[in-house]
């Protein structure tokens, strides 16, 4: 803790020493005047570069400016890059941004930090309506787009240099669309599959000449806006016919059978993505034509049936959890320091504007205990500008009752970091993408002003689906109405009739979920909105049903869930990234072993069939043959006499 405090104090002193320095300060003077830098030129240089990188992640740019003399460069922090210009937000625009950030949960409280910098003293408390996943590297890509800088990263084992254009959230994942220097073509990359750290080039290096075609068609989509690579004729059972029609449209239906099943014709852009989509329906669909597509699916299923079992003793869940915890601990030190610095700067900026506040109010506002507030502000009171005489230290007095601060050096709204910009822009864009949003209202105007200040191109797109019965279920939740529903439980492949009391509806990671009291189950359950086939209003909800204290969750293991141990190779690596896992471990042979909580075997069968022979279940024994069994069941549709 002592070393962490020393580093935080050094970073704070460095900011104050370089902020609006009358002239660029050489490193030799920085090391002399800012306590905490090691002896020796090389060690000092490395420590300073690490500090610069950490500050840059927090949106604080330390400029290197040529100077005369032996050192050649001096350093300073320009106030114009440290402080945010006045955005000129109207009251309704501020309120709209406040509500958007409060209603869309994106990771930690960086959205709240951003709003405080924009001058909003009290954050809204509203029911959440959406939650988006946060992916490592997203803020760096956002910053690169804002500065038109090229990025370099490793993707599927290959170094890629990309001129980034847009970040898109779709189907629960973030994607980067940009111009690939290697391919000399537009490409899309799933951000969570980028390996290692994203390297950002200089501003302007990501400009692309002319008007290149950069499609937003995603690799996981079986069909796109462009010309289809092939056309499939598919038979769909009555159980799923209505749901498939909702995806491909009525025009794709070429035959409606008496038993409720249908035949569709659909153009697909990617055969592998189409195969994955088809297998998500297990044995409820059958490819009729063309022959090569039918035979290709059969061959895929045969490969699953014939795949040899993985040899060796499977690892225990405890062993995987230990590996996961060790890796997380190793990577968390830097982020913990960034979190402390971010929180301390936010406190100082707020105290500079209010002057004095009860210590309990400061603690509540910044999610800290009173002791933590006292510790951090006592440390800040020891920081200041060289020569650190009493009149150059931060003027902060703190005890358990009150905090008083006179901080003219911190007055002004500090620039948003790239991660804060992502959160605010994504939250606002999410609300604007929902049914009924006003594209010209105060939220849209506020987002436009924020983009102009951040230097952002139209960088973020959020795709939120619009299931057919969404508005009816939302209205029932708001008006506290009871619904009689037909619901397709994909975990059991069963169409059920239920009486439910919807309490909250939210978009979680790209899908809509309803939190409702289910009278059939006798308890609260989470339902996917796109799995409701019909809803009928049957009257007001009974009294006494309390609202949930948090938004619905996309995945919550039940008490009777089993834990499966699965090893995936490179062909099925997406499994480790795309489904909730309890733990993961990289193996020496390049495979990844994950522990998966399985509440419903039907759901797990879908995952294993989509993954193919590249996913091997090694425990528990009751699930080792699950993939082969499910593949055999689907094969019987194609070979009914075998």
C-alpha positions in Angstrom: 0.0 0.0 0.0 2.9 2.3 0.8 4.4 2.0 -2.7 0.9 2.5 -4.2 0.4 5.7 -2.2 3.9 6.9 -3.2 3.1 6.4 -6.9 -0.3 8.1 -6.6 1.4 11.0 -4.9 4.1 11.2 -7.6 1.4 11.2 -10.4 -0.5 13.9 -8.7 2.6 16.0 -8.2 3.6 15.4 -11.8 0.2 16.7 -13.1 0.4 19.9 -10.9 4.1 20.5 -11.9 3.4 20.2 -15.6 0.0 21.7 -15.8 0.3 25.2 -17.4 4.1 25.2 -16.7 5.5 28.5 -18.1 8.0 26.6 -20.1 8.6 22.9 -21.1 10.3 21.0 -18.2 13.2 18.7 -19.0 13.2 15.2 -17.4 16.2 15.9 -15.3 14.4 18.8 -13.6 11.2 16.7 -13.3 13.1 13.9 -11.5 14.7 16.5 -9.2 11.5 18.4 -8.3 8.9 15.6 -8.3 9.6 13.1 -5.5 9.6 9.4 -6.1 11.6 9.0 -9.3 14.5 6.5 -9.1 18.2 7.3 -9.4 19.9 6.6 -12.7 19.0 8.0 -16.1 17.5 4.8 -17.6 15.5 3.8 -14.6 14.2 7.4 -14.3 13.3 7.4 -18.0 11.4 4.1 -17.8 9.4 5.2 -14.7 8.5 8.5 -16.4 7.3 6.7 -19.6 5.1 4.5 -17.5 3.6 7.5 -15.8 3.0 9.2 -19.2 1.2 6.1 -20.5 -1.0 5.8 -17.4 -1.9 9.5 -17.6 -2.6 9.2 -21.3 -5.1 6.4 -20.5 -6.8 8.9 -18.2 -7.0 11.5 -21.0 -4.1 13.6 -19.7 -1.7 14.2 -22.5 1.9 15.1 -21.5 3.4 16.9 -24.5 7.0 16.5 -25.5 8.3 19.8 -26.8 11.7 20.3 -28.5 14.1 22.5 -26.4 17.7 23.5 -26.6 20.4 21.8 -24.7 21.5 18.3 -24.0 18.1 16.8 -23.2 16.4 18.0 -26.4 12.9 17.7 -25.1 10.9 19.2 -22.3 7.4 18.3 -21.1 4.2 20.1 -20.1 0.4 19.6 -19.9 -1.5 22.1 -22.0 -4.6 23.4 -20.1 -6.5 23.3 -23.5 -6.0 19.5 -23.5 -6.6 19.1 -19.8 -9.8 21.1 -19.4 -12.9 20.5 -21.4 -14.3 23.6 -23.3 -17.8 24.7 -22.3 -20.2 22.6 -24.4 -23.0 25.0 -24.0 -25.5 22.3 -23.0 -29.0 23.5 -22.4 -30.8 22.4 -19.2 -32.9 19.8 -21.1 -29.8 18.5 -22.9 -27.9 18.0 -19.6 -31.0 16.2 -18.2 -31.2 14.0 -21.2 -27.5 13.0 -21.0 -27.9 12.4 -17.3 -30.9 10.1 -17.8 -29.2 8.2 -20.6 -26.1 7.4 -18.6 -28.2 6.4 -15.6 -30.5 4.2 -17.7 -27.7 2.4 -19.6 -25.3 0.4 -17.5 -21.8 0.1 -19.2 -19.2 -1.3 -16.8 -18.2 0.9 -13.9 -19.1 4.5 -13.0 -17.1 6.1 -15.7 -20.3 7.5 -17.2 -21.0 9.2 -13.8 -17.4 10.5 -13.8 -18.0 12.0 -17.2 -21.3 13.7 -16.2 -19.6 15.2 -13.2 -17.0 16.7 -15.5 -19.8 18.1 -17.6 -21.1 19.9 -14.6 -23.9 17.7 -13.4 -23.8 17.7 -9.7 -26.5 15.2 -8.9 -26.8 12.1 -11.0 -30.2 10.7 -12.0 -31.6 7.6 -10.2 -33.8 5.8 -12.7 -34.7 2.3 -13.6 -32.1 0.8 -16.0 -33.4 0.0 -19.5 -30.2 -1.4 -21.0 -26.7 -2.8 -20.3 -23.9 -3.1 -22.7 -20.8 -5.3 -22.2 -17.4 -3.5 -21.9 -14.5 -4.9 -23.8 -10.8 -4.3 -23.2 -9.3 -2.0 -25.8 -12.6 -0.3 -26.6 -11.5 3.1 -25.3 -8.2 3.0 -27.2 -10.1 2.3 -30.5 -12.5 5.1 -29.7 -9.6 7.5 -29.1 -7.9 6.4 -32.3 -11.1 7.1 -34.3 -11.5 10.5 -32.7 -7.9 11.5 -33.7 -8.0 9.7 -37.1 -5.1 7.6 -36.0 -4.3 4.1 -37.3 -4.2 1.2 -34.9 -2.0 -1.9 -34.8 -3.1 -5.1 -33.1 -2.9 -8.9 -33.3 -6.0 -10.7 -34.6 -6.2 -14.4 -35.0 -2.4 -14.6 -34.7 -1.7 -12.0 -37.4 -0.5 -8.4 -37.0 -3.1 -6.0 -38.5 -2.8 -2.3 -39.2 -6.2 -0.7 -39.5 -7.6 2.8 -40.2 -10.5 2.7 -37.7 -13.8 4.2 -38.8 -16.6 2.9 -36.5 -17.4 0.9 -33.4 -20.6 -1.1 -33.6 -22.4 -3.0 -30.9 -24.5 -5.8 -32.2 -25.6 -9.2 -31.0 -23.9 -8.7 -27.6 -20.5 -7.8 -29.0 -18.4 -4.8 -30.1 -17.0 -4.7 -33.6 -14.4 -2.4 -35.2 -15.0 -1.4 -38.8 -12.1 0.0 -40.7 -9.7 -0.1 -43.6 -7.2 -2.9 -43.4 -3.8 -1.9 -44.7 -2.8 -5.6 -45.3 -5.9 -6.5 -47.2 -6.4 -3.1 -48.8 -10.1 -3.5 -48.1 -12.7 -2.7 -45.5 -12.9 -5.3 -42.7 -14.7 -5.9 -39.5 -13.0 -7.2 -36.3 -14.7 -8.4 -33.1 -13.1 -6.3 -30.4 -13.0 -9.0 -27.8 -11.0 -11.2 -30.1 -8.2 -8.7 -30.5 -5.1 -10.1 -28.8 -2.9 -8.0 -26.5 -2.8 -4.2 -26.4 -4.0 -2.0 -29.2 -1.2 0.3 -30.3 -2.3 3.8 -31.5 -0.4 5.8 -34.2 0.0 9.5 -34.4 -3.0 11.7 -35.1 -3.9 11.7 -38.8 -2.1 8.5 -39.6 -5.5 6.7 -40.0 -6.8 8.8 -42.8 -7.8 6.9 -45.9 -7.7 8.5 -49.4 -10.8 8.6 -51.5 -14.1 7.1 -50.3 -13.3 3.5 -49.5 -16.1 0.9 -49.1 -16.1 -0.2 -45.5 -19.1 -2.5 -45.0 -20.7 -3.0 -41.6 -21.8 -6.5 -42.5 -20.5 -8.7 -39.7 -18.8 -12.0 -39.9 -21.3 -13.7 -37.6 -24.3 -12.7 -39.7 -25.5 -15.5 -42.1 -26.8 -12.9 -44.5 -25.9 -9.3 -45.3 -26.8 -6.4 -47.4 -24.7 -7.5 -50.3 -25.2 -10.2 -52.9 -25.8 -13.6 -51.3 -23.2 -16.3 -51.8 -25.8 -19.1 -52.0 -29.5 -19.7 -51.5 -30.7 -22.4 -49.0 -34.0 -24.1 -49.0 -34.9 -25.1 -45.4 -37.7 -27.0 -43.8 -38.7 -25.6 -40.4 -40.9 -27.4 -37.8 -44.1 -25.7 -36.5 -42.5 -25.1 -33.1 -40.0 -22.6 -34.6 -41.8 -21.6 -37.8 -43.1 -18.3 -36.3 -39.7 -17.4 -34.9 -37.8 -18.1 -38.1 -40.4 -15.9 -40.1 -39.7 -13.1 -37.6 -36.0 -13.3 -38.7 -36.1 -13.9 -42.4 -39.5 -12.3 -43.2 -42.8 -13.6 -44.7 -41.4 -13.2 -48.2 -38.9 -16.0 -47.6 -41.7 -18.6 -47.0 -42.3 -20.7 -50.2 -44.5 -23.4 -48.6 -46.9 -23.4 -45.7 -47.8 -26.9 -44.6 -50.9 -28.1 -42.9 -49.1 -29.2 -39.7 -47.8 -25.6 -39.2 -44.3 -26.3 -40.6 -42.9 -24.1 -43.4 -40.3 -24.2 -46.1 -38.2 -21.1 -46.6 -35.7 -19.9 -49.2 -33.0 -17.6 -47.9 -29.8 -16.1 -49.4 -26.8 -16.4 -47.2 -23.5 -14.5 -47.4 -21.4 -16.9 -45.3 -21.8 -20.7 -45.3 -20.2 -21.1 -41.9 -22.4 -18.5 -40.2 -25.5 -20.0 -41.9 -24.5 -23.4 -40.5 -24.2 -22.0 -37.0 -27.6 -20.4 -37.3 -29.2 -23.6 -38.6 -27.7 -25.7 -35.8 -29.1 -23.3 -33.2 -32.5 -24.9 -34.0 -31.1 -28.5 -33.4 -33.3 -31.1 -35.1 -36.2 -28.6 -35.8 -34.8 -27.6 -39.2 -33.5 -29.5 -42.2 -31.6 -28.2 -45.2 -33.3 -29.5 -48.4 -31.2 -27.8 -51.1 -28.6 -27.3 -52.4 -27.1 -30.7 -52.1 -23.6 -29.5 -51.3 -24.9 -27.4 -48.4 -26.9 -30.4 -47.1 -24.0 -32.7 -47.4 -21.7 -30.2 -45.8 -23.9 -30.0 -42.7 -24.1 -33.8 -42.6 -20.3 -34.0 -42.7 -20.0 -31.4 -39.9 -22.3 -33.5 -37.7 -20.5 -36.7 -38.6 -17.3 -35.1 -37.5 -18.8 -34.4 -34.1 -20.0 -38.0 -33.7 -16.7 -39.4 -34.7 -14.5 -37.0 -32.8 -12.2 -38.9 -30.4 -12.6 -38.3 -26.7 -9.9 -36.0 -25.1 -7.4 -38.0 -23.2 -6.1 -37.3 -19.7 -7.6 -36.3 -16.4 -9.8 -33.2 -16.7 -8.9 -30.2 -14.5 -11.1 -29.4 -11.6 -13.2 -26.2 -11.3 -11.0 -25.1 -8.4 -7.8 -25.5 -10.5 -9.3 -23.4 -13.3 -10.5 -20.8 -10.9 -7.1 -20.6 -9.4 -5.5 -20.0 -12.9 -8.1 -17.4 -13.7 -7.6 -15.6 -10.4 -3.8 -15.5 -10.8 -4.1 -14.1 -14.3 -6.6 -11.5 -13.2 -4.5 -10.4 -10.2 -1.4 -10.1 -12.4 -3.2 -7.7 -14.8 -5.1 -5.6 -12.2 -2.3 -3.6 -10.6 -2.2 -0.9 -13.3 -6.0 -0.6 -13.5 -6.3 -0.2 -9.7 -3.8 2.7 -9.8 -5.8 4.2 -12.7 -9.0 3.8 -10.7 -7.5 5.6 -7.7 -6.1 8.4 -9.8 -9.4 8.8 -11.7 -11.3 9.0 -8.4 -8.9 11.3 -6.7 -8.9 13.8 -9.6 -12.7 13.6 -9.8 -12.9 14.5 -6.0 -10.4 17.3 -6.4 -12.3 18.8 -9.3 -15.6 18.6 -7.5 -14.1 20.1 -4.3 -12.6 22.9 -6.3 -16.1 23.8 -7.4 -18.0 23.4 -4.1 -15.2 24.5 -1.7 -16.6 22.6 1.3 -18.8 19.5 1.9 -19.6 17.0 4.7 -17.2 14.1 4.6 -20.1 11.7 4.4 -21.4 13.4 1.3 -18.1 13.1 -0.4 -17.9 9.4 0.5 -21.4 8.8 -0.8 -20.9 10.7 -4.0 -17.7 8.8 -4.9 -18.7 5.4 -3.6 -16.1 5.4 -0.8 -16.0 4.9 2.9 -15.3 7.9 5.2 -11.9 6.4 6.1 -11.0 6.1 2.4 -11.9 9.7 1.7 -9.8 10.9 4.6 -6.8 8.7 3.5 -6.9 9.9 -0.1 -7.4 13.6 0.6 -4.7 13.6 3.3 -2.4 12.2 0.6 -3.5 14.8 -1.8 -2.9 17.5 0.8 0.8 16.5 0.6 0.9 17.2 -3.2 1.6 20.4 -4.9 4.1 22.3 -7.1 7.8 22.5 -6.5 9.3 23.5 -4.1 6.4 22.0 -2.0 6.4 24.8 0.5 3.2 25.3 2.4 1.9 27.8 0.0 2.5 25.5 -3.0 0.7 22.5 -1.5 -2.9 21.7 -2.1 -5.0 23.6 0.4 -7.2 20.7 1.8 -8.4 20.2 5.4 -10.3 17.0 6.1 -11.6 15.2 9.1 -14.5 12.8 9.8 -17.0 15.7 9.8 -16.0 18.1 7.0 -13.8 18.6 3.9 -12.7 22.1 3.1 -10.6 22.8 0.0 -9.3 25.8 -1.9 -8.0 24.5 -5.2 -7.7 27.1 -7.9 -5.3 24.9 -9.9 -8.1 22.3 -10.3 -10.9 24.7 -11.2 -12.4 23.9 -14.6 -14.0 20.8 -16.1 -11.3 18.3 -17.0 -11.3 16.6 -20.4 -13.2 13.4 -20.7 -11.0 10.3 -21.1 -11.5 8.1 -24.1 -13.2 5.5 -21.9 -15.6 8.1 -20.5 -16.3 9.3 -24.0 -17.2 5.7 -25.0 -19.6 5.3 -22.1 -21.5 8.6 -22.6 -21.6 8.2 -26.4 -22.7 4.6 -26.2 -25.3 5.3 -23.6 -26.8 8.1 -25.6 -26.7 6.2 -28.8 -28.3 3.2 -27.2 -31.3 5.3 -26.0 -31.6 6.9 -29.5 -31.6 3.5 -31.1 -34.7 2.3 -29.2 -38.2 2.4 -30.5 -39.9 5.8 -30.1 -36.7 7.8 -29.5 -36.7 11.4 -30.8 -33.8 11.7 -33.3 -34.0 15.5 -33.1 -34.6 15.8 -29.4 -32.4 17.1 -26.5 -30.4 13.9 -26.2 -29.5 13.9 -29.9 -28.5 17.6 -29.6 -26.4 17.0 -26.5 -24.6 14.0 -28.2 -23.8 16.2 -31.2 -22.2 18.8 -28.9 -20.2 16.2 -27.0 -19.0 14.7 -30.3 -17.8 18.0 -31.5 -15.8 18.6 -28.3 -14.3 15.2 -28.4 -13.3 15.5 -32.0 -15.2 12.3 -32.7 -16.5 11.2 -36.1 -19.8 9.4 -36.0 -17.9 6.6 -34.3 -20.4 4.5 -32.4 -23.4 2.5 -33.6 -25.5 0.5 -31.3 -27.9 -2.0 -32.8 -30.8 -2.8 -30.4 -33.3 -5.4 -31.9 -37.0 -4.6 -32.0 -38.9 -7.8 -31.2 -42.5 -7.9 -32.4 -44.2 -7.8 -28.9 -41.7 -5.5 -27.2 -44.0 -2.5 -26.9 -46.8 -4.6 -25.4 -44.6 -6.1 -22.8 -43.0 -2.7 -22.0 -46.4 -1.2 -21.5 -47.5 -4.1 -19.2 -44.5 -3.5 -17.0 -45.1 0.3 -16.8 -48.8 0.0 -16.3 -48.5 -3.1 -14.0 -50.7 -5.2 -16.2 -51.0 -9.0 -16.1 -50.4 -11.0 -19.3 -51.3 -14.4 -20.5 -48.5 -15.5 -22.8 -47.3 -18.2 -25.2 -43.6 -18.6 -24.5 -41.0 -20.8 -26.3 -38.6 -22.0 -23.7 -35.5 -22.6 -25.7 -33.9 -24.4 -22.8 -36.4 -27.2 -23.1 -37.7 -26.7 -26.7 -41.2 -26.4 -25.3 -44.0 -24.0 -26.1 -45.7 -23.1 -22.8 -48.7 -21.1 -21.7 -48.1 -18.9 -18.7 -49.6 -16.1 -16.6 -47.0 -13.5 -15.9 -46.7 -10.1 -14.2 -44.0 -8.1 -16.1 -42.0 -5.9 -13.7 -39.1 -4.5 -15.8 -37.9 -4.8 -19.4 -34.3 -4.1 -20.4 -31.9 -4.7 -23.3 -29.0 -6.7 -21.9 -26.0 -7.2 -24.2 -28.0 -6.8 -27.4 -31.2 -8.7 -26.5 -34.4 -7.7 -24.7 -35.3 -9.4 -21.5 -38.4 -9.2 -19.2 -38.2 -9.6 -15.5 -41.6 -11.0 -14.4 -43.3 -12.9 -11.8 -44.3 -16.2 -13.3 -47.4 -17.8 -11.8 -46.6 -21.2 -13.4 -43.2 -21.3 -11.6 -44.4 -19.5 -8.5 -41.4 -17.1 -8.6 -39.7 -14.3 -10.5 -38.2 -15.4 -13.8 -36.3 -13.7 -16.7 -37.7 -14.2 -20.1 -36.3 -13.4 -23.6 -38.7 -11.0 -25.2 -38.2 -12.5 -28.7 -39.4 -15.8 -27.4 -42.9 -14.6 -26.7 -45.2 -15.9 -29.5 -48.3 -14.1 -28.2 -49.4 -11.9 -25.2 -52.9 -11.1 -24.0 -53.7 -8.5 -21.4 -55.9 -10.1 -18.7 -56.1 -7.2 -16.2 -54.2 -5.5 -13.5 -51.4 -7.2 -11.6 -52.2 -8.3 -8.1 -50.9 -6.0 -5.3 -47.8 -6.7 -3.3 -45.4 -7.6 -6.1 -42.2 -5.5 -5.6 -40.0 -4.2 -8.3 -36.6 -5.9 -8.7 -33.7 -3.9 -7.3 -31.6 -4.4 -10.4 -32.0 -4.9 -14.1 -32.7 -8.4 -15.5 -29.7 -10.6 -16.1 -29.0 -12.3 -19.4 -27.6 -15.4 -17.7 -28.1 -16.5 -14.1 -27.2 -20.1 -13.3 -29.8 -21.9 -11.3 -29.1 -23.8 -8.1 -29.2 -27.2 -9.9 -26.8 -26.1 -12.7 -24.0 -28.5 -13.6 -20.5 -27.4 -14.3 -19.0 -28.7 -17.6 -15.3 -28.7 -18.4 -14.7 -28.0 -22.1 -11.5 -27.7 -24.1 -11.7 -25.7 -27.3 -9.1 -25.5 -30.1 -8.6 -22.5 -32.5 -11.5 -23.6 -34.7 -13.9 -23.2 -31.7 -12.1 -20.5 -29.8 -15.2 -18.3 -30.0 -16.8 -20.5 -27.3 -14.4 -19.2 -24.6 -15.3 -15.6 -25.7 -19.0 -15.8 -26.4 -20.7 -17.6 -23.6 -20.6 -17.0 -19.8 -17.8 -19.0 -18.3 -16.9 -19.5 -14.7 -13.2 -19.9 -15.3 -10.7 -20.3 -18.2 -7.1 -21.5 -18.6 -4.8 -21.3 -21.7 -3.1 -24.7 -22.2 0.4 -25.3 -23.5 -0.9 -26.9 -26.8 -2.7 -23.7 -27.7 -6.2 -24.8 -26.6 -8.3 -23.1 -23.9 -10.1 -25.0 -21.2 -13.2 -23.4 -19.8 -15.7 -24.2 -17.0 -19.3 -23.6 -18.1 -22.4 -23.5 -15.9 -25.1 -25.6 -17.6 -28.6 -24.9 -16.4 -30.2 -26.4 -19.5 -28.7 -29.2 -21.6 -30.6 -28.1 -24.7 -28.8 -24.8 -24.6 -25.5 -26.5 -24.2 -26.2 -28.9 -27.1 -26.7 -25.9 -29.3 -23.3 -24.5 -28.3 -21.5 -27.8 -28.8 -23.0 -28.4 -32.3 -22.1 -24.9 -33.4 -18.6 -25.4 -32.1 -18.1 -28.7 -33.9 -15.3 -31.2 -33.3 -13.1 -28.4 -32.0 -14.9 -28.4 -28.6 -14.4 -31.4 -26.4 -16.3 -32.0 -23.1 -14.1 -33.8 -20.5 -16.3 -33.6 -17.4 -18.7 -34.5 -15.9 -19.0 -38.0 -17.3 -22.7 -37.5 -18.0 -21.9 -34.8 -20.5 -18.9 -36.3 -22.2 -21.1 -37.8 -25.0 -23.7 -34.9 -25.1 -22.4 -33.4 -28.4 -22.3 -36.8 -30.2 -25.8 -37.6 -28.9 -27.2 -34.3 -30.1 -25.5 -34.6 -33.5 -26.9 -38.1 -33.9 -30.4 -36.8 -33.2 -30.1 -34.1 -35.9 -28.6 -36.6 -38.3 -31.7 -38.7 -38.0 -33.6 -35.9 -39.8 -31.2 -36.4 -42.8 -30.9 -40.2 -42.5 -34.2 -41.4 -41.0 -33.5 -45.1 -41.9 -29.9 -45.2 -40.4 
